[in-house]
Amino acid sequence: MKPEIERALAITPASSARERTIDITTTGARTGLPRRIEVWFYRAGGRIYLSTTPAKRGWYANIVKNPAFTFHLKHGVRADLAAIGTPVHDPAEREAVFTSIIADLNQPSNPARLPQPVEPLDAWLAGSPLVRVDFPEGLE
């Protein structure tokens, strides 16, 4: 893997909102058409995840139906990475990842500039989509 891609994927709590921002292109669950949107990605336990504050999201429904998608890096380096999304249902993994995400968002530097504290863990566990991202070409 190219070092610049490794650096772009190796975000930490010190990473800015810009560094966390990517686009994803999914295949529409109902239409079968490509759908590109901007999202944030997170790192927890050395893995990459997609999530958001509690809500239903179209991108999540698309990945559930069609797990293959494109992960577009666009800040610092531009790259279109083939990816596979796996919805995370395991309660222990969900709790660990959301605990990490919430701690990240509640840090003093607040990369998202969200009102703090962000929604509590139980709200994220009950209502937030969570997708583990794997790169079939072995990028992680």
MOLIN-V38110 format. One record per residue. N is the residue number from 1. SS is DSSP state (hx for helix, st for strand, lp for the rest). PHI is phi as a letter, one per 40 degrees, with the letter a starting at -180 (none if undefined). NEAR is the number of other C-alpha atoms within 8 Angstrom. Layout:
n: [N | N]
ss: [SS | SS]
phi: [PHI | PHI]
near: [NEAR | NEAR]
This chain:
n: [1 | 2 | 3 | 4 | 5 | 6 | 7 | 8 | 9 | 10 | 11 | 12 | 13 | 14 | 15 | 16 | 17 | 18 | 19 | 20 | 21 | 22 | 23 | 24 | 25 | 26 | 27 | 28 | 29 | 30 | 31 | 32 | 33 | 34 | 35 | 36 | 37 | 38 | 39 | 40 | 41 | 42 | 43 | 44 | 45 | 46 | 47 | 48 | 49 | 50 | 51 | 52 | 53 | 54 | 55 | 56 | 57 | 58 | 59 | 60 | 61 | 62 | 63 | 64 | 65 | 66 | 67 | 68 | 69 | 70 | 71 | 72 | 73 | 74 | 75 | 76 | 77 | 78 | 79 | 80 | 81 | 82 | 83 | 84 | 85 | 86 | 87 | 88 | 89 | 90 | 91 | 92 | 93 | 94 | 95 | 96 | 97 | 98 | 99 | 100 | 101 | 102 | 103 | 104 | 105 | 106 | 107 | 108 | 109 | 110 | 111 | 112 | 113 | 114 | 115 | 116 | 117 | 118 | 119 | 120 | 121 | 122 | 123 | 124 | 125 | 126 | 127 | 128 | 129 | 130 | 131 | 132 | 133 | 134 | 135 | 136 | 137 | 138 | 139 | 140]
ss: [lp | lp | hx | hx | hx | hx | hx | hx | hx | lp | lp | lp | lp | lp | lp | lp | hx | hx | hx | hx | st | st | st | st | st | st | st | lp | lp | lp | lp | lp | lp | st | st | st | st | st | st | st | st | st | st | st | lp | lp | st | st | st | st | st | lp | lp | lp | lp | lp | lp | hx | hx | hx | hx | hx | hx | hx | hx | lp | lp | st | st | st | st | st | st | lp | lp | lp | lp | lp | st | st | st | st | st | st | st | st | st | lp | lp | lp | hx | hx | hx | hx | hx | hx | hx | hx | hx | hx | hx | hx | hx | hx | hx | lp | lp | lp | lp | lp | lp | lp | lp | lp | lp | lp | lp | lp | lp | lp | hx | hx | hx | hx | hx | hx | hx | lp | lp | st | st | st | st | st | lp | lp | lp | lp | lp | lp]
phi: [none | c | d | c | c | d | c | c | c | c | c | b | d | c | c | c | d | c | c | c | c | b | b | b | b | b | b | d | c | c | c | g | c | c | b | b | a | c | a | b | b | b | b | a | f | g | b | b | b | b | a | a | d | d | i | c | b | c | c | c | d | c | c | d | c | b | c | c | a | b | b | b | c | a | b | g | a | b | a | b | b | c | b | b | b | b | d | c | b | c | d | c | c | d | c | c | c | c | c | c | c | c | c | c | c | c | c | d | c | f | d | c | f | c | d | b | c | c | d | c | d | c | c | c | c | c | b | b | c | a | b | c | b | b | b | c | c | g | c | c]
near: [5 | 5 | 6 | 8 | 10 | 11 | 8 | 12 | 7 | 7 | 12 | 6 | 6 | 7 | 9 | 8 | 9 | 6 | 10 | 11 | 13 | 13 | 12 | 13 | 12 | 14 | 13 | 12 | 10 | 4 | 6 | 7 | 6 | 8 | 10 | 8 | 8 | 8 | 9 | 11 | 11 | 11 | 11 | 11 | 5 | 5 | 9 | 12 | 12 | 13 | 11 | 9 | 8 | 10 | 8 | 8 | 7 | 6 | 10 | 10 | 9 | 13 | 16 | 10 | 7 | 11 | 10 | 10 | 14 | 11 | 12 | 12 | 13 | 10 | 10 | 7 | 9 | 8 | 8 | 8 | 9 | 11 | 12 | 11 | 13 | 10 | 10 | 9 | 6 | 6 | 6 | 6 | 9 | 12 | 10 | 9 | 10 | 11 | 9 | 9 | 10 | 11 | 8 | 9 | 11 | 10 | 8 | 4 | 5 | 10 | 9 | 7 | 5 | 7 | 5 | 5 | 6 | 9 | 7 | 8 | 10 | 6 | 10 | 12 | 10 | 7 | 10 | 13 | 13 | 11 | 12 | 12 | 12 | 9 | 11 | 8 | 5 | 5 | 7 | 6]
